[in-house]
Amino acid sequence: MSSRRSRSRQPGSSRISDDQILDLVTKLQQLVPEIRSRRSDKVSAAKVLQETCNYIRNLHREVDDLSERLSELLATTDTAQAALIRSLLMQ
């Protein structure tokens, strides 16, 4: 027996129904631009999860890139401008 099956049969474990999984996959489909922009409604759950993971990885890369660019900007501006930028970011 696989560990997934044995875990799901443990007493007190919360189990997600197939309908709940389908609902969550549908919600992910609506959130991920690469999937949302497709004309076809037929996308497998595996593809939705794969595209979601790719989308999250891309968002992480964008955040890292923007953080690096902001750090460079703050390092090259004078103290008053850097303080103003920092105060705007804290709002």
VMD Tcl script that builds the backbone (N, CA, C; Angstrom):
set m [mol new atoms 273]
animate dup $m
set s [atomselect $m all]
$s set {name element resname resid chain x y z} {
  {N N MET 1 A 0.846 -1.181 0.000}
  {CA C MET 1 A 0.000 0.000 0.000}
  {C C MET 1 A 0.891 1.245 0.000}
  {N N SER 2 A 0.534 2.225 -0.783}
  {CA C SER 2 A 1.346 3.435 -0.863}
  {C C SER 2 A 1.185 4.267 0.401}
  {N N SER 3 A 2.166 5.132 0.636}
  {CA C SER 3 A 2.104 5.975 1.830}
  {C C SER 3 A 0.950 6.968 1.739}
  {N N ARG 4 A 0.593 7.375 0.515}
  {CA C ARG 4 A -0.521 8.309 0.346}
  {C C ARG 4 A -1.818 7.655 0.825}
  {N N ARG 5 A -2.026 6.420 0.418}
  {CA C ARG 5 A -3.247 5.730 0.825}
  {C C ARG 5 A -3.264 5.470 2.314}
  {N N SER 6 A -2.128 5.079 2.851}
  {CA C SER 6 A -2.104 4.773 4.279}
  {C C SER 6 A -2.332 6.034 5.110}
  {N N ARG 7 A -1.817 7.175 4.629}
  {CA C ARG 7 A -2.034 8.421 5.364}
  {C C ARG 7 A -3.490 8.845 5.314}
  {N N SER 8 A -4.132 8.660 4.157}
  {CA C SER 8 A -5.508 9.128 4.031}
  {C C SER 8 A -6.468 8.279 4.846}
  {N N ARG 9 A -6.058 7.099 5.251}
  {CA C ARG 9 A -6.940 6.236 6.040}
  {C C ARG 9 A -6.682 6.340 7.530}
  {N N GLN 10 A -5.784 7.197 7.913}
  {CA C GLN 10 A -5.513 7.362 9.339}
  {C C GLN 10 A -6.708 8.023 10.001}
  {N N PRO 11 A -7.024 7.585 11.225}
  {CA C PRO 11 A -8.141 8.205 11.935}
  {C C PRO 11 A -7.894 9.694 12.163}
  {N N GLY 12 A -8.935 10.489 11.968}
  {CA C GLY 12 A -8.834 11.922 12.225}
  {C C GLY 12 A -8.242 12.721 11.092}
  {N N SER 13 A -7.810 12.038 10.020}
  {CA C SER 13 A -7.232 12.797 8.907}
  {C C SER 13 A -8.368 13.408 8.088}
  {N N SER 14 A -8.161 14.643 7.648}
  {CA C SER 14 A -9.193 15.296 6.842}
  {C C SER 14 A -8.948 14.901 5.392}
  {N N ARG 15 A -9.984 14.500 4.726}
  {CA C ARG 15 A -9.875 14.036 3.355}
  {C C ARG 15 A -10.600 15.008 2.448}
  {N N ILE 16 A -9.996 15.322 1.341}
  {CA C ILE 16 A -10.595 16.228 0.374}
  {C C ILE 16 A -11.349 15.385 -0.646}
  {N N SER 17 A -12.573 15.758 -0.908}
  {CA C SER 17 A -13.386 15.000 -1.865}
  {C C SER 17 A -12.963 15.333 -3.294}
  {N N ASP 18 A -13.343 14.468 -4.211}
  {CA C ASP 18 A -13.044 14.711 -5.624}
  {C C ASP 18 A -13.684 16.011 -6.102}
  {N N ASP 19 A -14.884 16.306 -5.624}
  {CA C ASP 19 A -15.549 17.549 -6.008}
  {C C ASP 19 A -14.776 18.773 -5.519}
  {N N GLN 20 A -14.226 18.686 -4.321}
  {CA C GLN 20 A -13.438 19.802 -3.788}
  {C C GLN 20 A -12.159 19.984 -4.602}
  {N N ILE 21 A -11.541 18.885 -4.999}
  {CA C ILE 21 A -10.329 18.965 -5.822}
  {C C ILE 21 A -10.664 19.607 -7.164}
  {N N LEU 22 A -11.746 19.177 -7.791}
  {CA C LEU 22 A -12.154 19.774 -9.065}
  {C C LEU 22 A -12.440 21.261 -8.917}
  {N N ASP 23 A -13.061 21.640 -7.821}
  {CA C ASP 23 A -13.347 23.052 -7.558}
  {C C ASP 23 A -12.056 23.852 -7.417}
  {N N LEU 24 A -11.095 23.302 -6.696}
  {CA C LEU 24 A -9.810 23.983 -6.518}
  {C C LEU 24 A -9.050 24.092 -7.840}
  {N N VAL 25 A -9.078 23.052 -8.646}
  {CA C VAL 25 A -8.414 23.084 -9.952}
  {C C VAL 25 A -9.073 24.133 -10.842}
  {N N THR 26 A -10.396 24.229 -10.794}
  {CA C THR 26 A -11.112 25.236 -11.567}
  {C C THR 26 A -10.718 26.644 -11.129}
  {N N LYS 27 A -10.581 26.837 -9.824}
  {CA C LYS 27 A -10.160 28.153 -9.321}
  {C C LYS 27 A -8.748 28.490 -9.774}
  {N N LEU 28 A -7.858 27.496 -9.750}
  {CA C LEU 28 A -6.493 27.731 -10.238}
  {C C LEU 28 A -6.504 28.089 -11.714}
  {N N GLN 29 A -7.346 27.400 -12.473}
  {CA C GLN 29 A -7.468 27.682 -13.900}
  {C C GLN 29 A -7.819 29.147 -14.142}
  {N N GLN 30 A -8.658 29.695 -13.295}
  {CA C GLN 30 A -9.088 31.085 -13.452}
  {C C GLN 30 A -8.009 32.071 -13.026}
  {N N LEU 31 A -7.081 31.646 -12.183}
  {CA C LEU 31 A -6.051 32.547 -11.666}
  {C C LEU 31 A -4.800 32.611 -12.525}
  {N N VAL 32 A -4.461 31.524 -13.195}
  {CA C VAL 32 A -3.204 31.461 -13.942}
  {C C VAL 32 A -3.434 31.980 -15.363}
  {N N PRO 33 A -2.769 33.073 -15.724}
  {CA C PRO 33 A -3.021 33.702 -17.026}
  {C C PRO 33 A -2.799 32.770 -18.222}
  {N N GLU 34 A -1.778 31.921 -18.164}
  {CA C GLU 34 A -1.482 31.037 -19.295}
  {C C GLU 34 A -2.632 30.078 -19.567}
  {N N ILE 35 A -3.323 29.674 -18.531}
  {CA C ILE 35 A -4.441 28.744 -18.699}
  {C C ILE 35 A -5.721 29.516 -19.015}
  {N N ARG 36 A -5.907 30.616 -18.330}
  {CA C ARG 36 A -7.119 31.417 -18.496}
  {C C ARG 36 A -7.264 31.922 -19.932}
  {N N SER 37 A -6.148 32.222 -20.576}
  {CA C SER 37 A -6.197 32.793 -21.916}
  {C C SER 37 A -6.480 31.759 -23.002}
  {N N ARG 38 A -6.407 30.485 -22.677}
  {CA C ARG 38 A -6.703 29.445 -23.663}
  {C C ARG 38 A -8.197 29.396 -23.947}
  {N N ARG 39 A -8.518 29.098 -25.157}
  {CA C ARG 39 A -9.926 29.044 -25.562}
  {C C ARG 39 A -10.584 27.735 -25.137}
  {N N SER 40 A -9.815 26.682 -25.028}
  {CA C SER 40 A -10.378 25.376 -24.689}
  {C C SER 40 A -10.629 25.258 -23.192}
  {N N ASP 41 A -11.785 24.738 -22.834}
  {CA C ASP 41 A -12.114 24.526 -21.429}
  {C C ASP 41 A -11.532 23.218 -20.913}
  {N N LYS 42 A -11.111 22.345 -21.817}
  {CA C LYS 42 A -10.614 21.031 -21.430}
  {C C LYS 42 A -9.110 21.084 -21.176}
  {N N VAL 43 A -8.744 21.176 -19.910}
  {CA C VAL 43 A -7.345 21.136 -19.505}
  {C C VAL 43 A -7.271 20.168 -18.338}
  {N N SER 44 A -6.320 19.242 -18.400}
  {CA C SER 44 A -6.228 18.252 -17.336}
  {C C SER 44 A -5.781 18.905 -16.030}
  {N N ALA 45 A -6.146 18.266 -14.937}
  {CA C ALA 45 A -5.746 18.767 -13.613}
  {C C ALA 45 A -4.235 18.792 -13.500}
  {N N ALA 46 A -3.578 17.793 -14.058}
  {CA C ALA 46 A -2.113 17.742 -14.016}
  {C C ALA 46 A -1.510 18.940 -14.732}
  {N N LYS 47 A -2.084 19.292 -15.894}
  {CA C LYS 47 A -1.586 20.440 -16.649}
  {C C LYS 47 A -1.820 21.743 -15.882}
  {N N VAL 48 A -2.974 21.847 -15.224}
  {CA C VAL 48 A -3.276 23.033 -14.422}
  {C C VAL 48 A -2.253 23.169 -13.301}
  {N N LEU 49 A -1.956 22.071 -12.625}
  {CA C LEU 49 A -0.976 22.120 -11.531}
  {C C LEU 49 A 0.419 22.442 -12.051}
  {N N GLN 50 A 0.774 21.869 -13.191}
  {CA C GLN 50 A 2.083 22.154 -13.786}
  {C C GLN 50 A 2.203 23.629 -14.169}
  {N N GLU 51 A 1.187 24.156 -14.824}
  {CA C GLU 51 A 1.200 25.566 -15.219}
  {C C GLU 51 A 1.188 26.487 -13.997}
  {N N THR 52 A 0.485 26.089 -12.951}
  {CA C THR 52 A 0.456 26.882 -11.714}
  {C C THR 52 A 1.846 26.950 -11.098}
  {N N CYS 53 A 2.524 25.809 -11.046}
  {CA C CYS 53 A 3.895 25.786 -10.506}
  {C C CYS 53 A 4.827 26.666 -11.334}
  {N N ASN 54 A 4.717 26.578 -12.661}
  {CA C ASN 54 A 5.537 27.425 -13.538}
  {C C ASN 54 A 5.246 28.905 -13.307}
  {N N TYR 55 A 3.977 29.235 -13.152}
  {CA C TYR 55 A 3.575 30.619 -12.922}
  {C C TYR 55 A 4.149 31.142 -11.604}
  {N N ILE 56 A 4.077 30.328 -10.561}
  {CA C ILE 56 A 4.618 30.736 -9.259}
  {C C ILE 56 A 6.132 30.905 -9.343}
  {N N ARG 57 A 6.823 29.988 -10.043}
  {CA C ARG 57 A 8.273 30.135 -10.223}
  {C C ARG 57 A 8.600 31.444 -10.935}
  {N N ASN 58 A 7.831 31.762 -11.978}
  {CA C ASN 58 A 8.060 33.012 -12.711}
  {C C ASN 58 A 7.815 34.230 -11.830}
  {N N LEU 59 A 6.786 34.169 -11.000}
  {CA C LEU 59 A 6.529 35.278 -10.076}
  {C C LEU 59 A 7.687 35.452 -9.098}
  {N N HIS 60 A 8.227 34.342 -8.598}
  {CA C HIS 60 A 9.382 34.424 -7.695}
  {C C HIS 60 A 10.573 35.075 -8.397}
  {N N ARG 61 A 10.806 34.687 -9.653}
  {CA C ARG 61 A 11.908 35.297 -10.413}
  {C C ARG 61 A 11.694 36.797 -10.584}
  {N N GLU 62 A 10.462 37.182 -10.882}
  {CA C GLU 62 A 10.160 38.610 -11.045}
  {C C GLU 62 A 10.386 39.370 -9.748}
  {N N VAL 63 A 9.959 38.806 -8.638}
  {CA C VAL 63 A 10.161 39.457 -7.338}
  {C C VAL 63 A 11.648 39.601 -7.055}
  {N N ASP 64 A 12.413 38.537 -7.308}
  {CA C ASP 64 A 13.863 38.608 -7.091}
  {C C ASP 64 A 14.496 39.678 -7.968}
  {N N ASP 65 A 14.095 39.720 -9.236}
  {CA C ASP 65 A 14.639 40.712 -10.158}
  {C C ASP 65 A 14.285 42.128 -9.724}
  {N N LEU 66 A 13.038 42.340 -9.362}
  {CA C LEU 66 A 12.620 43.679 -8.921}
  {C C LEU 66 A 13.299 44.079 -7.615}
  {N N SER 67 A 13.491 43.126 -6.718}
  {CA C SER 67 A 14.195 43.426 -5.458}
  {C C SER 67 A 15.629 43.837 -5.725}
  {N N GLU 68 A 16.267 43.129 -6.656}
  {CA C GLU 68 A 17.645 43.471 -7.003}
  {C C GLU 68 A 17.722 44.853 -7.651}
  {N N ARG 69 A 16.797 45.133 -8.545}
  {CA C ARG 69 A 16.775 46.443 -9.193}
  {C C ARG 69 A 16.511 47.559 -8.189}
  {N N LEU 70 A 15.628 47.302 -7.240}
  {CA C LEU 70 A 15.349 48.302 -6.218}
  {C C LEU 70 A 16.572 48.531 -5.335}
  {N N SER 71 A 17.256 47.459 -4.974}
  {CA C SER 71 A 18.474 47.603 -4.171}
  {C C SER 71 A 19.517 48.430 -4.897}
  {N N GLU 72 A 19.667 48.179 -6.209}
  {CA C GLU 72 A 20.612 48.959 -7.003}
  {C C GLU 72 A 20.195 50.426 -7.060}
  {N N LEU 73 A 18.910 50.667 -7.210}
  {CA C LEU 73 A 18.402 52.040 -7.256}
  {C C LEU 73 A 18.673 52.754 -5.935}
  {N N LEU 74 A 18.380 52.071 -4.830}
  {CA C LEU 74 A 18.603 52.693 -3.520}
  {C C LEU 74 A 20.082 52.943 -3.265}
  {N N ALA 75 A 20.937 52.083 -3.798}
  {CA C ALA 75 A 22.387 52.254 -3.597}
  {C C ALA 75 A 22.933 53.423 -4.406}
  {N N THR 76 A 22.270 53.777 -5.504}
  {CA C THR 76 A 22.805 54.836 -6.361}
  {C C THR 76 A 22.145 56.196 -6.137}
  {N N THR 77 A 21.095 56.237 -5.331}
  {CA C THR 77 A 20.440 57.530 -5.083}
  {C C THR 77 A 20.999 58.160 -3.814}
  {N N ASP 78 A 20.769 59.449 -3.676}
  {CA C ASP 78 A 21.246 60.106 -2.464}
  {C C ASP 78 A 20.378 59.690 -1.274}
  {N N THR 79 A 20.834 60.016 -0.095}
  {CA C THR 79 A 20.197 59.560 1.134}
  {C C THR 79 A 18.759 60.029 1.258}
  {N N ALA 80 A 18.465 61.262 0.879}
  {CA C ALA 80 A 17.105 61.789 0.994}
  {C C ALA 80 A 16.150 61.047 0.054}
  {N N GLN 81 A 16.583 60.813 -1.177}
  {CA C GLN 81 A 15.736 60.083 -2.118}
  {C C GLN 81 A 15.534 58.635 -1.665}
  {N N ALA 82 A 16.581 58.013 -1.193}
  {CA C ALA 82 A 16.479 56.634 -0.715}
  {C C ALA 82 A 15.524 56.546 0.468}
  {N N ALA 83 A 15.582 57.523 1.369}
  {CA C ALA 83 A 14.680 57.546 2.522}
  {C C ALA 83 A 13.230 57.712 2.066}
  {N N LEU 84 A 13.025 58.567 1.067}
  {CA C LEU 84 A 11.676 58.768 0.538}
  {C C LEU 84 A 11.146 57.477 -0.091}
  {N N ILE 85 A 11.972 56.806 -0.876}
  {CA C ILE 85 A 11.559 55.546 -1.506}
  {C C ILE 85 A 11.241 54.502 -0.443}
  {N N ARG 86 A 12.089 54.412 0.574}
  {CA C ARG 86 A 11.849 53.439 1.657}
  {C C ARG 86 A 10.533 53.732 2.396}
  {N N SER 87 A 10.263 55.020 2.636}
  {CA C SER 87 A 9.026 55.366 3.329}
  {C C SER 87 A 7.795 55.044 2.485}
  {N N LEU 88 A 7.905 55.227 1.162}
  {CA C LEU 88 A 6.786 54.885 0.277}
  {C C LEU 88 A 6.555 53.385 0.241}
  {N N LEU 89 A 7.633 52.623 0.296}
  {CA C LEU 89 A 7.500 51.160 0.293}
  {C C LEU 89 A 6.876 50.615 1.568}
  {N N MET 90 A 7.062 51.329 2.664}
  {CA C MET 90 A 6.540 50.870 3.945}
  {C C MET 90 A 5.037 51.153 4.111}
  {N N GLN 91 A 4.483 51.945 3.219}
  {CA C GLN 91 A 3.054 52.298 3.335}
  {C C GLN 91 A 2.170 51.168 2.878}
}
mol reanalyze $m
mol bondsrecalc $m
mol representation Tube
mol addrep $m
